[in-house]
Amino acid sequence: MEQNIKRQIEEIIGGIECPKDFICYKSGLNNLCRAKDIGIESFLECLERNPQKCKVSFPFGLFYLCHVPFVSI
């Protein structure tokens, strides 16, 4: 990962809490959840096999959404 990008990510995560302890970042962005951008800031459609087990997902109609307040896609 580029040093500049790494520094920016560390600045962002320094001021927030993550219920998953930043596993995506700590894994070098290799351990990412399956999700789809649905065009709503801070929300993704959860595509995980068991979304109800995710700490940041919630049911919304017939599917689950992930609430990720620190991400602007």
C-alpha positions as CSV (number, residue, x, y, z in Angstrom):
1,M,0.0,0.0,0.0
2,E,1.3,3.4,-0.9
3,Q,2.7,5.3,2.1
4,N,0.6,8.4,1.3
5,I,-2.6,6.3,1.3
6,K,-1.6,4.4,4.4
7,R,-1.1,7.7,6.2
8,Q,-4.5,9.0,5.2
9,I,-6.2,5.8,6.3
10,E,-4.5,6.0,9.7
11,E,-5.6,9.6,10.1
12,I,-9.2,8.6,9.4
13,I,-9.3,5.6,11.7
14,G,-7.5,7.5,14.5
15,G,-10.6,9.4,15.3
16,I,-13.3,6.7,15.0
17,E,-14.4,3.4,16.6
18,C,-14.9,0.3,14.5
19,P,-17.0,-2.6,15.8
20,K,-14.8,-5.0,13.7
21,D,-11.5,-3.5,15.0
22,F,-10.4,-2.4,11.5
23,I,-9.9,-5.9,10.3
24,C,-10.1,-4.8,6.7
25,Y,-7.2,-2.3,7.2
26,K,-5.1,-4.6,9.4
27,S,-5.4,-7.4,6.8
28,G,-4.0,-5.1,4.1
29,L,-7.5,-4.7,2.6
30,N,-7.5,-8.5,1.9
31,N,-10.2,-9.4,4.4
32,L,-13.2,-7.3,3.1
33,C,-16.9,-8.0,3.5
34,R,-18.9,-8.7,0.4
35,A,-21.0,-5.6,-0.2
36,K,-22.4,-3.6,-3.1
37,D,-22.5,0.2,-3.5
38,I,-26.1,1.2,-3.8
39,G,-25.5,4.9,-4.2
40,I,-26.4,6.0,-0.7
41,E,-23.6,7.6,1.3
42,S,-22.6,5.5,4.3
43,F,-24.7,2.5,3.3
44,L,-23.9,-0.6,1.3
45,E,-25.9,-3.6,0.4
46,C,-24.6,-6.5,2.5
47,L,-23.9,-9.6,0.3
48,E,-22.5,-11.8,3.1
49,R,-23.9,-15.3,3.4
50,N,-25.1,-14.6,7.0
51,P,-25.6,-10.8,7.2
52,Q,-27.5,-11.0,10.5
53,K,-24.2,-12.0,12.2
54,C,-22.5,-8.8,11.0
55,K,-22.2,-6.0,13.6
56,V,-22.8,-3.2,11.1
57,S,-25.6,-4.7,9.1
58,F,-29.4,-4.5,9.6
59,P,-32.4,-5.8,7.8
60,F,-34.0,-3.5,5.3
61,G,-37.0,-5.0,3.4
62,L,-35.8,-8.1,1.6
63,F,-32.1,-7.5,2.0
64,Y,-29.5,-6.2,4.5
65,L,-27.7,-2.9,4.6
66,C,-24.3,-2.2,6.1
67,H,-24.0,1.1,7.9
68,V,-20.5,2.3,7.5
69,P,-20.6,6.0,8.7
70,F,-16.9,6.6,8.1
71,V,-17.0,5.6,4.4
72,S,-17.9,7.9,1.6
73,I,-18.0,6.0,-1.6
